[in-house]
Amino acid sequence: MKRVLIITYYWPPSGGSGVQRWLKMSKYLPEYGWQPVIYTTKNAEYPIIDPSLEKDVPNDIEVIRQPIFEPYALYKKFLGIKRDETIKMGFIQEKEKKKGWKEDLSLWVRGNLFIPDARCWWIKPSVRYLKEYLKAHPVDAIISTGPPHSMHLIALKLKETIDTPWIADFRDPWTEIDYYNDLHLTRWADRKHHQLEREVLGKADKVVTVSQDWSKRLGRIGTRNVRVVYNGFDHTDEVTMPIAPSEKFTITYLGALSKIQNPMNLWKALSELVMDDSNFKKDLKINMIGQIDSSAASCIEKYGLTQFTSFSPYIPHNQVSSVHHKSALLLLLLMPNSEPRAKGLLTGKLFEYLASGRPILCIGPEDGDAAKILHETHAGTTIDFDNTDQMKQTIKAYYEKFHNKCLDTNDSMEINKFSRKSLAGEYARLLTQTIQTP
């Protein structure tokens, strides 16, 4: 059994999307001859806590937890935020509020002094600890997974002194993340971010990301051929007993939703359908589950959809599958074409939607990676953010099938290649190739 050190900030009890990829990889890698060793934090400021994910941590896995200093306590005190209030991910604002000079200053400090992110103070102590650990407990390979991209810098520093093959795994872009331009970066800070990004891409033995478009983009920044290993779904997360859809025509969105993902034209299309069809009005239900930006709630109110909509906080991962199965239509909200990473955005949510077999309505680039997967698996429809008429026609067609009790579930065999177990095998083969390459 070969050993691989996985450097990750997100690990149970963390919830949310950031933890899923390497929690599930670590669960299945031993079946392919690789034993993970997890290096993670002891006292992290996680935006979401989900104890239900603990069941996926293998009993025999080695998990090394080291203390981390994060500036969030100072940040909260400066802004007058309650100590037990969590910091939202990706600039999501769940309540309308005006930004003052304190928020602007905090954002400037975050972008220009905490490079590449607020976990930067964990780099040096982690490198010191891991150098000693690896002398006594060698591994065959190292994987760093970001964001936060400070994890890549830990591996980069280790690479300078320990010649162990290293894979840099990008779950999201670095300088092409959608909020990068919101960080109020000085020219110096912008150059520093790009310099560190190129250094990681250039010095890692292999670079992996989660979509074809992002692979091309990382390649253009300055690295060799980038490999793609998709996110996926775990069959063991699926409900074992059949669950019938709700009697309502339930449209469900599940996950974090930022301002830039808010589909204004979708709310407009739904509003027009409510006005046009009394049956649709009687049957419609919209579930918004997770951290939802206030802009979406405002649009839903503007278009008269509040009475049909329920907002719920994050739910434990072990409840997600039953919510999917009770829905008539699953909503996947990506980003407008104008956003650099829109075409390559493949959230873990997409694959869990696929596993449910329920139809998927994707609002995003019609020529993007998500659209291609939905087409190949016959699992749903993709519509550009601006195409209100097509949204209206498509939802109407799904509703008519629902009304006539012929809204079929999808059971395409193409979906199986996105199982977490299969993808762990793919990653294991990549690890083996990496350590065999001179």
C-alpha positions in Angstrom: 0.0 0.0 0.0 1.5 3.3 -1.1 1.1 6.4 1.0 -0.1 9.8 -0.2 -0.1 13.0 2.0 -3.2 15.1 1.3 -2.9 18.7 2.5 -6.4 20.1 2.9 -8.0 22.9 4.9 -11.5 21.4 4.6 -12.1 18.2 6.5 -15.0 17.0 8.7 -16.6 18.5 10.7 -16.5 21.0 7.9 -19.5 20.9 5.7 -20.2 22.3 2.3 -18.7 21.7 -1.1 -15.1 22.2 -0.2 -14.8 19.1 1.9 -16.5 16.6 -0.4 -13.8 15.9 -3.1 -11.0 14.7 -0.8 -13.2 13.2 1.8 -14.7 10.9 -0.8 -11.3 10.3 -2.6 -9.8 9.3 0.7 -12.7 6.9 1.3 -12.0 5.0 -1.9 -8.3 5.4 -2.7 -7.3 2.4 -0.5 -9.2 0.1 -2.8 -6.7 1.1 -5.5 -3.5 0.6 -3.4 -3.1 4.2 -2.0 -3.4 4.9 1.7 -4.2 8.6 2.4 -2.6 10.6 5.2 -4.6 13.7 5.9 -2.9 16.9 7.0 -5.5 19.4 8.1 -6.4 22.0 10.8 -7.3 21.6 14.4 -9.3 24.8 15.0 -10.4 26.1 11.6 -13.1 28.8 11.1 -15.4 26.7 8.9 -18.4 28.5 7.3 -20.5 25.3 7.6 -20.3 22.5 10.1 -21.8 19.1 9.2 -21.2 16.2 11.6 -23.0 13.8 9.3 -19.9 13.7 7.1 -17.9 12.0 9.8 -19.3 8.6 8.7 -17.3 8.8 5.5 -13.9 9.1 7.3 -12.3 5.7 7.2 -11.6 4.2 10.6 -8.0 3.4 9.8 -7.0 6.7 8.1 -4.3 8.8 9.7 -5.5 12.4 10.2 -2.9 14.9 11.4 -4.5 18.1 12.9 -2.4 21.1 13.6 -3.5 24.4 15.1 -4.0 27.3 12.7 -4.2 31.1 13.3 -6.9 32.8 11.3 -7.7 36.5 11.6 -11.5 36.1 11.8 -11.7 36.8 15.5 -10.1 40.2 14.9 -12.2 40.7 11.8 -15.4 40.1 13.7 -14.4 42.4 16.6 -13.5 45.2 14.1 -16.8 44.9 12.3 -18.9 44.3 15.4 -19.9 40.8 14.3 -21.0 38.3 17.0 -18.2 35.9 17.9 -20.3 32.8 17.1 -21.4 34.1 13.7 -19.8 32.3 10.8 -18.1 34.1 7.9 -19.9 33.5 4.6 -18.1 32.1 1.6 -17.5 33.9 -1.7 -18.9 37.3 -0.7 -22.4 36.0 -0.1 -24.6 38.5 1.7 -27.7 36.8 3.1 -29.2 40.1 4.4 -29.3 43.5 2.8 -26.9 45.9 4.4 -24.9 49.0 3.5 -21.1 48.6 3.3 -19.1 51.2 5.3 -15.5 52.1 5.5 -14.8 49.3 7.9 -15.9 46.7 5.4 -14.0 48.3 2.6 -10.8 48.5 4.7 -11.2 44.8 5.8 -11.6 43.8 2.2 -8.5 45.7 1.2 -6.5 44.1 4.0 -7.7 40.6 3.0 -6.7 41.1 -0.6 -3.4 42.9 -0.2 -1.9 41.6 3.1 -3.3 38.1 3.3 -1.7 36.6 0.2 -3.0 34.3 -1.2 -5.7 34.1 1.5 -6.4 34.4 5.2 -4.7 31.0 5.9 -1.3 32.3 4.9 0.0 32.2 8.5 -0.4 28.4 8.5 2.2 28.0 5.7 5.4 28.3 7.8 4.4 26.2 10.8 3.0 23.5 8.5 6.2 23.3 6.5 8.2 23.0 9.7 6.0 20.3 11.1 5.7 18.3 7.9 9.4 18.3 7.2 10.0 16.5 10.5 7.0 14.2 10.0 8.0 13.1 6.5 11.6 12.3 7.7 10.1 9.8 10.2 7.1 8.8 8.1 7.9 9.0 4.4 5.1 9.1 1.7 5.2 8.3 -1.9 3.4 11.4 -3.1 1.9 14.7 -1.9 -1.4 16.3 -3.0 -2.3 19.8 -2.1 -5.9 20.9 -2.7 -7.1 24.5 -3.0 -8.8 26.8 -2.4 -7.6 28.0 0.0 -4.4 28.2 -2.2 -2.2 28.5 0.9 -2.4 24.7 0.8 -0.4 24.7 -2.5 2.2 27.0 -1.0 2.8 24.5 1.9 3.4 21.8 -0.8 5.6 24.2 -2.8 7.9 24.9 0.2 8.1 21.2 0.9 9.0 20.5 -2.7 12.0 22.8 -2.3 13.6 20.5 0.3 11.9 17.1 -0.1 11.9 15.6 -3.6 8.6 13.8 -3.3 6.2 13.9 -6.3 3.6 16.5 -5.9 0.1 17.0 -7.5 -1.5 20.4 -7.1 -5.3 19.9 -7.2 -7.4 23.0 -8.1 -11.0 22.6 -7.1 -11.5 26.3 -8.1 -9.3 28.8 -10.0 -7.0 31.2 -8.3 -6.7 34.5 -10.1 -9.7 33.7 -12.3 -12.1 33.1 -9.4 -15.2 35.3 -9.9 -14.5 37.5 -6.8 -10.8 38.1 -7.5 -11.5 41.6 -9.0 -13.5 42.5 -5.9 -10.5 42.2 -3.6 -9.3 45.8 -4.2 -5.8 44.6 -5.1 -2.9 47.0 -5.5 -0.6 46.3 -8.5 1.9 44.8 -6.2 -0.6 42.4 -4.7 -2.0 41.4 -8.1 1.5 40.7 -9.4 2.2 38.6 -6.2 -0.9 36.5 -6.7 0.0 35.8 -10.3 3.6 35.1 -9.5 2.7 32.5 -6.8 0.1 31.0 -9.0 2.6 30.5 -11.9 5.2 29.1 -9.4 2.7 26.5 -8.2 1.7 25.6 -11.7 5.3 25.4 -12.9 6.8 23.4 -10.0 4.1 20.8 -9.3 4.9 17.5 -10.9 1.2 17.3 -12.0 -1.7 19.8 -12.0 -5.2 18.5 -11.8 -8.5 20.4 -12.0 -12.2 19.6 -12.2 -13.3 20.6 -15.7 -12.0 20.8 -19.3 -12.3 24.5 -19.7 -10.4 25.2 -16.4 -7.7 22.8 -17.6 -7.2 24.9 -20.7 -7.1 28.1 -18.7 -4.6 26.8 -16.2 -2.5 25.6 -19.2 -2.5 29.1 -20.7 -1.3 30.7 -17.4 1.9 28.7 -17.6 2.0 25.0 -16.9 2.3 21.7 -18.7 -0.7 19.6 -19.7 -3.3 19.8 -17.0 -5.2 16.6 -16.1 -9.0 16.6 -15.4 -10.5 14.5 -12.7 -14.1 15.4 -12.2 -16.1 15.7 -9.0 -18.7 13.1 -8.7 -21.4 11.4 -6.5 -21.2 8.6 -4.0 -23.8 5.9 -4.4 -23.8 5.3 -0.7 -25.2 8.8 -0.2 -28.4 7.9 -2.2 -31.6 6.9 -0.5 -32.2 3.2 -0.6 -36.0 3.3 -0.6 -37.9 4.9 -3.5 -39.2 8.4 -2.8 -42.1 9.8 -4.8 -41.9 13.5 -5.9 -44.0 16.0 -4.0 -47.5 16.6 -5.1 -46.4 20.2 -5.8 -44.3 21.1 -8.9 -41.2 21.6 -6.7 -38.2 23.3 -8.2 -35.2 22.9 -5.8 -31.9 24.8 -5.7 -29.5 23.4 -3.1 -26.1 25.0 -2.2 -24.5 28.4 -1.9 -25.7 31.1 -4.3 -23.7 34.2 -4.9 -24.9 37.5 -6.4 -23.4 36.8 -9.7 -25.3 33.5 -10.0 -28.7 35.1 -9.3 -30.8 34.3 -12.4 -33.0 37.4 -12.7 -34.6 36.2 -16.0 -35.5 32.9 -14.5 -37.6 34.6 -11.8 -39.2 36.7 -14.5 -40.0 33.6 -16.5 -41.6 31.9 -13.5 -43.6 35.0 -12.7 -45.0 35.1 -16.2 -45.9 31.4 -16.1 -47.8 32.0 -12.8 -49.8 34.8 -14.4 -50.5 32.8 -17.5 -51.5 29.4 -16.0 -53.7 29.1 -12.9 -52.8 25.4 -12.6 -49.1 26.2 -12.6 -49.8 28.9 -10.0 -51.6 26.4 -7.8 -48.8 23.7 -8.1 -45.6 25.8 -8.0 -43.2 25.5 -5.1 -39.6 26.8 -5.1 -37.1 25.5 -2.5 -34.0 27.6 -2.0 -31.7 25.7 0.4 -28.3 26.9 1.6 -26.5 30.2 1.8 -28.5 32.4 -0.6 -27.4 35.9 -1.5 -29.9 38.6 -0.6 -30.1 39.7 -4.3 -31.9 36.4 -5.1 -34.5 37.0 -2.3 -35.0 40.6 -3.6 -35.6 39.4 -7.1 -38.0 36.7 -6.0 -40.0 39.3 -4.1 -39.8 41.8 -7.0 -41.4 39.2 -9.3 -44.1 38.2 -6.9 -42.8 34.7 -6.2 -42.3 35.0 -2.4 -45.5 33.1 -1.6 -44.3 30.1 -3.6 -40.7 30.1 -2.2 -39.2 28.7 1.0 -35.7 29.6 2.1 -33.9 27.1 4.3 -30.3 27.1 5.7 -27.7 24.5 4.9 -29.0 20.9 5.6 -26.8 18.0 6.6 -25.4 16.1 3.7 -27.2 12.9 4.7 -30.6 14.6 4.0 -29.7 15.9 0.6 -30.7 12.8 -1.4 -34.2 12.7 -0.1 -34.7 16.4 -1.0 -33.6 15.7 -4.5 -36.0 12.8 -5.0 -39.0 14.8 -3.7 -38.4 17.5 -6.3 -39.9 17.6 -9.8 -37.0 19.8 -11.2 -33.5 20.4 -9.9 -32.1 23.9 -10.5 -28.4 24.3 -11.4 -27.3 28.0 -11.4 -23.9 28.6 -12.9 -22.7 32.0 -14.1 -23.2 34.3 -17.1 -21.0 33.8 -20.2 -19.2 37.0 -19.4 -17.5 35.4 -16.3 -14.1 33.9 -17.0 -14.8 30.6 -15.2 -18.4 30.2 -16.3 -17.8 27.6 -19.0 -15.8 25.4 -16.7 -18.0 25.6 -13.6 -18.8 22.0 -12.6 -20.1 22.0 -9.1 -20.3 18.9 -7.0 -24.0 19.6 -6.9 -24.3 18.7 -10.6 -23.1 15.2 -10.0 -25.3 14.6 -7.0 -28.2 15.9 -9.1 -27.3 13.3 -11.7 -27.3 10.5 -9.2 -30.9 11.4 -8.1 -32.3 10.8 -11.6 -34.5 13.9 -11.4 -34.5 16.3 -14.4 -32.0 19.2 -14.2 -32.5 22.7 -15.4 -29.1 24.4 -15.8 -28.9 28.2 -16.2 -25.5 28.8 -17.6 -23.3 28.7 -20.8 -24.9 26.5 -23.5 -21.4 25.6 -24.7 -20.0 25.0 -21.2 -18.7 21.8 -19.6 -21.9 21.3 -17.5 -24.1 21.6 -20.7 -22.0 18.9 -22.4 -22.4 16.5 -19.4 -26.1 17.1 -19.2 -26.4 16.4 -23.0 -24.3 13.2 -22.8 -26.2 11.8 -19.9 -29.7 13.0 -21.2 -30.2 14.4 -17.7 -31.5 17.9 -18.4 -31.5 21.2 -20.3 -29.0 24.1 -20.3 -30.2 27.7 -21.1 -28.2 30.9 -21.2 -28.8 33.5 -18.5 -30.4 35.9 -21.0 -32.8 33.6 -22.7 -36.1 34.3 -20.8 -38.3 32.9 -23.5 -36.5 29.5 -23.6 -36.6 29.3 -19.8 -40.3 29.8 -19.9 -40.9 27.3 -22.7 -38.7 24.7 -21.0 -40.3 25.0 -17.5 -43.7 24.8 -19.1 -42.8 21.6 -20.9 -41.5 20.1 -17.7 -44.6 21.2 -15.9 -46.9 19.6 -18.5 -45.1 16.3 -18.1 -45.4 16.6 -14.3 -49.1 17.5 -14.6 -49.7 14.5 -16.8 -47.7 12.3 -14.4 -45.1 11.4 -17.0 -42.0 13.3 -15.8 -39.6 10.4 -16.0 -36.5 9.9 -14.0 -33.2 9.6 -15.8 -31.2 6.3 -15.5 -28.6 6.7 -18.2 -25.6 4.4 -17.8 -23.4 7.4 -18.8 -23.9 8.7 -15.2 -21.9 5.8 -13.6 -18.6 7.1 -14.8 -19.0 10.0 -12.4 -19.2 7.8 -9.3 -16.7 8.8 -6.6 -15.4 5.2 -6.5 -14.6 5.3 -10.2 -13.0 8.7 -10.0 -10.8 7.6 -7.1 -9.5 4.8 -9.4 -8.7 7.5 -12.0 -6.8 9.5 -9.4 -5.0 6.4 -8.2 -3.7 5.7 -11.7 -2.6 9.3 -12.0 -0.7 9.0 -8.7 1.0 5.8 -9.9 2.0 7.5 -13.2 3.4 10.5 -11.2 5.7 8.5 -9.0 6.9 6.4 -12.0 7.8 9.4 -14.1 11.5 10.3 -13.8 
